[in-house]
Amino acid sequence: MKTQSESKMMDVAKSSYLVIVMALLGVFAFISAVLIAWPALAYIASKLFL
């Protein structure tokens, strides 16, 4: 049977793992969005500044 401290440590480990996974997915989503939108952003910027 697990003690209360072991249970808390497992919860902390699971939540920190979840935070790391969410952060990596967020970075991947941001980079993907920028790369997908880059041609449109470049086109709009060229029309605005030239």
Jmol script that loads the backbone (N, CA, C; Angstrom):
load data "model"
ATOM      1  N   MET A   1       0.837  -1.184   0.000  1.00  0.00           N
ATOM      2  CA  MET A   1       0.000   0.000   0.000  1.00  0.00           C
ATOM      3  C   MET A   1       0.883   1.249   0.000  1.00  0.00           C
ATOM      4  N   LYS A   2       0.520   2.199  -0.844  1.00  0.00           N
ATOM      5  CA  LYS A   2       1.319   3.410  -0.959  1.00  0.00           C
ATOM      6  C   LYS A   2       1.072   4.334   0.221  1.00  0.00           C
ATOM      7  N   THR A   3       2.128   4.988   0.610  1.00  0.00           N
ATOM      8  CA  THR A   3       1.963   5.984   1.659  1.00  0.00           C
ATOM      9  C   THR A   3       1.492   7.283   1.036  1.00  0.00           C
ATOM     10  N   GLN A   4       1.136   8.218   1.870  1.00  0.00           N
ATOM     11  CA  GLN A   4       0.620   9.486   1.371  1.00  0.00           C
ATOM     12  C   GLN A   4       1.710  10.280   0.645  1.00  0.00           C
ATOM     13  N   SER A   5       2.946  10.214   1.134  1.00  0.00           N
ATOM     14  CA  SER A   5       4.020  10.957   0.473  1.00  0.00           C
ATOM     15  C   SER A   5       4.340  10.357  -0.894  1.00  0.00           C
ATOM     16  N   GLU A   6       4.290   9.036  -1.015  1.00  0.00           N
ATOM     17  CA  GLU A   6       4.516   8.408  -2.318  1.00  0.00           C
ATOM     18  C   GLU A   6       3.433   8.812  -3.301  1.00  0.00           C
ATOM     19  N   SER A   7       2.207   8.883  -2.834  1.00  0.00           N
ATOM     20  CA  SER A   7       1.105   9.280  -3.700  1.00  0.00           C
ATOM     21  C   SER A   7       1.278  10.725  -4.161  1.00  0.00           C
ATOM     22  N   LYS A   8       1.697  11.602  -3.239  1.00  0.00           N
ATOM     23  CA  LYS A   8       1.922  13.000  -3.621  1.00  0.00           C
ATOM     24  C   LYS A   8       3.063  13.113  -4.617  1.00  0.00           C
ATOM     25  N   MET A   9       4.125  12.339  -4.423  1.00  0.00           N
ATOM     26  CA  MET A   9       5.249  12.390  -5.353  1.00  0.00           C
ATOM     27  C   MET A   9       4.827  11.925  -6.742  1.00  0.00           C
ATOM     28  N   MET A  10       3.988  10.909  -6.809  1.00  0.00           N
ATOM     29  CA  MET A  10       3.501  10.431  -8.104  1.00  0.00           C
ATOM     30  C   MET A  10       2.634  11.500  -8.768  1.00  0.00           C
ATOM     31  N   ASP A  11       1.798  12.177  -7.997  1.00  0.00           N
ATOM     32  CA  ASP A  11       0.965  13.244  -8.553  1.00  0.00           C
ATOM     33  C   ASP A  11       1.824  14.382  -9.093  1.00  0.00           C
ATOM     34  N   VAL A  12       2.868  14.736  -8.349  1.00  0.00           N
ATOM     35  CA  VAL A  12       3.763  15.801  -8.807  1.00  0.00           C
ATOM     36  C   VAL A  12       4.476  15.376 -10.082  1.00  0.00           C
ATOM     37  N   ALA A  13       4.931  14.135 -10.139  1.00  0.00           N
ATOM     38  CA  ALA A  13       5.622  13.641 -11.324  1.00  0.00           C
ATOM     39  C   ALA A  13       4.686  13.634 -12.528  1.00  0.00           C
ATOM     40  N   LYS A  14       3.461  13.195 -12.322  1.00  0.00           N
ATOM     41  CA  LYS A  14       2.501  13.158 -13.429  1.00  0.00           C
ATOM     42  C   LYS A  14       2.161  14.563 -13.907  1.00  0.00           C
ATOM     43  N   SER A  15       1.974  15.493 -12.974  1.00  0.00           N
ATOM     44  CA  SER A  15       1.605  16.842 -13.375  1.00  0.00           C
ATOM     45  C   SER A  15       2.780  17.550 -14.037  1.00  0.00           C
ATOM     46  N   SER A  16       4.001  17.329 -13.566  1.00  0.00           N
ATOM     47  CA  SER A  16       5.147  17.963 -14.215  1.00  0.00           C
ATOM     48  C   SER A  16       5.366  17.372 -15.611  1.00  0.00           C
ATOM     49  N   TYR A  17       5.145  16.080 -15.768  1.00  0.00           N
ATOM     50  CA  TYR A  17       5.227  15.456 -17.091  1.00  0.00           C
ATOM     51  C   TYR A  17       4.185  16.068 -18.027  1.00  0.00           C
ATOM     52  N   LEU A  18       2.985  16.275 -17.512  1.00  0.00           N
ATOM     53  CA  LEU A  18       1.920  16.862 -18.317  1.00  0.00           C
ATOM     54  C   LEU A  18       2.277  18.290 -18.718  1.00  0.00           C
ATOM     55  N   VAL A  19       2.858  19.052 -17.812  1.00  0.00           N
ATOM     56  CA  VAL A  19       3.253  20.422 -18.123  1.00  0.00           C
ATOM     57  C   VAL A  19       4.333  20.432 -19.202  1.00  0.00           C
ATOM     58  N   ILE A  20       5.295  19.538 -19.111  1.00  0.00           N
ATOM     59  CA  ILE A  20       6.363  19.474 -20.109  1.00  0.00           C
ATOM     60  C   ILE A  20       5.795  19.104 -21.477  1.00  0.00           C
ATOM     61  N   VAL A  21       4.912  18.129 -21.514  1.00  0.00           N
ATOM     62  CA  VAL A  21       4.311  17.710 -22.789  1.00  0.00           C
ATOM     63  C   VAL A  21       3.485  18.845 -23.388  1.00  0.00           C
ATOM     64  N   MET A  22       2.711  19.530 -22.558  1.00  0.00           N
ATOM     65  CA  MET A  22       1.886  20.640 -23.048  1.00  0.00           C
ATOM     66  C   MET A  22       2.766  21.781 -23.565  1.00  0.00           C
ATOM     67  N   ALA A  23       3.873  22.056 -22.873  1.00  0.00           N
ATOM     68  CA  ALA A  23       4.770  23.116 -23.319  1.00  0.00           C
ATOM     69  C   ALA A  23       5.397  22.763 -24.662  1.00  0.00           C
ATOM     70  N   LEU A  24       5.828  21.516 -24.823  1.00  0.00           N
ATOM     71  CA  LEU A  24       6.416  21.098 -26.101  1.00  0.00           C
ATOM     72  C   LEU A  24       5.388  21.168 -27.230  1.00  0.00           C
ATOM     73  N   LEU A  25       4.171  20.750 -26.952  1.00  0.00           N
ATOM     74  CA  LEU A  25       3.131  20.830 -27.973  1.00  0.00           C
ATOM     75  C   LEU A  25       2.805  22.283 -28.314  1.00  0.00           C
ATOM     76  N   GLY A  26       2.841  23.156 -27.325  1.00  0.00           N
ATOM     77  CA  GLY A  26       2.597  24.570 -27.574  1.00  0.00           C
ATOM     78  C   GLY A  26       3.669  25.186 -28.453  1.00  0.00           C
ATOM     79  N   VAL A  27       4.919  24.844 -28.182  1.00  0.00           N
ATOM     80  CA  VAL A  27       6.027  25.349 -29.008  1.00  0.00           C
ATOM     81  C   VAL A  27       5.892  24.821 -30.430  1.00  0.00           C
ATOM     82  N   PHE A  28       5.578  23.536 -30.558  1.00  0.00           N
ATOM     83  CA  PHE A  28       5.390  22.954 -31.889  1.00  0.00           C
ATOM     84  C   PHE A  28       4.239  23.638 -32.630  1.00  0.00           C
ATOM     85  N   ALA A  29       3.136  23.902 -31.940  1.00  0.00           N
ATOM     86  CA  ALA A  29       1.991  24.561 -32.576  1.00  0.00           C
ATOM     87  C   ALA A  29       2.341  25.982 -33.004  1.00  0.00           C
ATOM     88  N   PHE A  30       3.083  26.697 -32.175  1.00  0.00           N
ATOM     89  CA  PHE A  30       3.474  28.066 -32.516  1.00  0.00           C
ATOM     90  C   PHE A  30       4.375  28.087 -33.733  1.00  0.00           C
ATOM     91  N   ILE A  31       5.371  27.218 -33.752  1.00  0.00           N
ATOM     92  CA  ILE A  31       6.298  27.170 -34.893  1.00  0.00           C
ATOM     93  C   ILE A  31       5.557  26.754 -36.161  1.00  0.00           C
ATOM     94  N   SER A  32       4.663  25.787 -36.037  1.00  0.00           N
ATOM     95  CA  SER A  32       3.894  25.349 -37.211  1.00  0.00           C
ATOM     96  C   SER A  32       3.016  26.472 -37.739  1.00  0.00           C
ATOM     97  N   ALA A  33       2.377  27.204 -36.843  1.00  0.00           N
ATOM     98  CA  ALA A  33       1.508  28.303 -37.276  1.00  0.00           C
ATOM     99  C   ALA A  33       2.308  29.389 -37.977  1.00  0.00           C
ATOM    100  N   VAL A  34       3.471  29.713 -37.459  1.00  0.00           N
ATOM    101  CA  VAL A  34       4.305  30.740 -38.092  1.00  0.00           C
ATOM    102  C   VAL A  34       4.772  30.270 -39.463  1.00  0.00           C
ATOM    103  N   LEU A  35       5.219  29.019 -39.555  1.00  0.00           N
ATOM    104  CA  LEU A  35       5.699  28.522 -40.843  1.00  0.00           C
ATOM    105  C   LEU A  35       4.584  28.426 -41.874  1.00  0.00           C
ATOM    106  N   ILE A  36       3.382  28.071 -41.434  1.00  0.00           N
ATOM    107  CA  ILE A  36       2.263  27.979 -42.375  1.00  0.00           C
ATOM    108  C   ILE A  36       1.823  29.371 -42.825  1.00  0.00           C
ATOM    109  N   ALA A  37       1.809  30.334 -41.905  1.00  0.00           N
ATOM    110  CA  ALA A  37       1.320  31.672 -42.222  1.00  0.00           C
ATOM    111  C   ALA A  37       2.394  32.567 -42.826  1.00  0.00           C
ATOM    112  N   TRP A  38       3.653  32.117 -42.868  1.00  0.00           N
ATOM    113  CA  TRP A  38       4.734  32.986 -43.312  1.00  0.00           C
ATOM    114  C   TRP A  38       4.536  33.554 -44.718  1.00  0.00           C
ATOM    115  N   PRO A  39       4.142  32.781 -45.714  1.00  0.00           N
ATOM    116  CA  PRO A  39       3.945  33.387 -47.049  1.00  0.00           C
ATOM    117  C   PRO A  39       2.890  34.494 -47.049  1.00  0.00           C
ATOM    118  N   ALA A  40       1.802  34.287 -46.334  1.00  0.00           N
ATOM    119  CA  ALA A  40       0.761  35.309 -46.288  1.00  0.00           C
ATOM    120  C   ALA A  40       1.250  36.545 -45.544  1.00  0.00           C
ATOM    121  N   LEU A  41       1.963  36.341 -44.453  1.00  0.00           N
ATOM    122  CA  LEU A  41       2.496  37.479 -43.709  1.00  0.00           C
ATOM    123  C   LEU A  41       3.511  38.257 -44.536  1.00  0.00           C
ATOM    124  N   ALA A  42       4.352  37.551 -45.265  1.00  0.00           N
ATOM    125  CA  ALA A  42       5.334  38.214 -46.114  1.00  0.00           C
ATOM    126  C   ALA A  42       4.645  39.004 -47.235  1.00  0.00           C
ATOM    127  N   TYR A  43       3.594  38.446 -47.799  1.00  0.00           N
ATOM    128  CA  TYR A  43       2.856  39.131 -48.863  1.00  0.00           C
ATOM    129  C   TYR A  43       2.197  40.397 -48.332  1.00  0.00           C
ATOM    130  N   ILE A  44       1.545  40.282 -47.188  1.00  0.00           N
ATOM    131  CA  ILE A  44       0.874  41.453 -46.595  1.00  0.00           C
ATOM    132  C   ILE A  44       1.904  42.524 -46.232  1.00  0.00           C
ATOM    133  N   ALA A  45       3.021  42.120 -45.661  1.00  0.00           N
ATOM    134  CA  ALA A  45       4.055  43.079 -45.290  1.00  0.00           C
ATOM    135  C   ALA A  45       4.629  43.771 -46.515  1.00  0.00           C
ATOM    136  N   SER A  46       4.800  43.027 -47.606  1.00  0.00           N
ATOM    137  CA  SER A  46       5.340  43.649 -48.827  1.00  0.00           C
ATOM    138  C   SER A  46       4.365  44.660 -49.398  1.00  0.00           C
ATOM    139  N   LYS A  47       3.073  44.410 -49.286  1.00  0.00           N
ATOM    140  CA  LYS A  47       2.084  45.360 -49.793  1.00  0.00           C
ATOM    141  C   LYS A  47       1.993  46.585 -48.884  1.00  0.00           C
ATOM    142  N   LEU A  48       2.190  46.415 -47.588  1.00  0.00           N
ATOM    143  CA  LEU A  48       2.084  47.535 -46.664  1.00  0.00           C
ATOM    144  C   LEU A  48       3.289  48.476 -46.740  1.00  0.00           C
ATOM    145  N   PHE A  49       4.483  47.900 -46.883  1.00  0.00           N
ATOM    146  CA  PHE A  49       5.689  48.698 -46.770  1.00  0.00           C
ATOM    147  C   PHE A  49       6.270  49.123 -48.118  1.00  0.00           C
ATOM    148  N   LEU A  50       5.757  48.612 -49.205  1.00  0.00           N
ATOM    149  CA  LEU A  50       6.289  48.997 -50.509  1.00  0.00           C
ATOM    150  C   LEU A  50       5.259  49.702 -51.349  1.00  0.00           C
TER     151      LEU A  50
END
end "model"
wireframe off; spacefill off
backbone 0.3
color backbone group
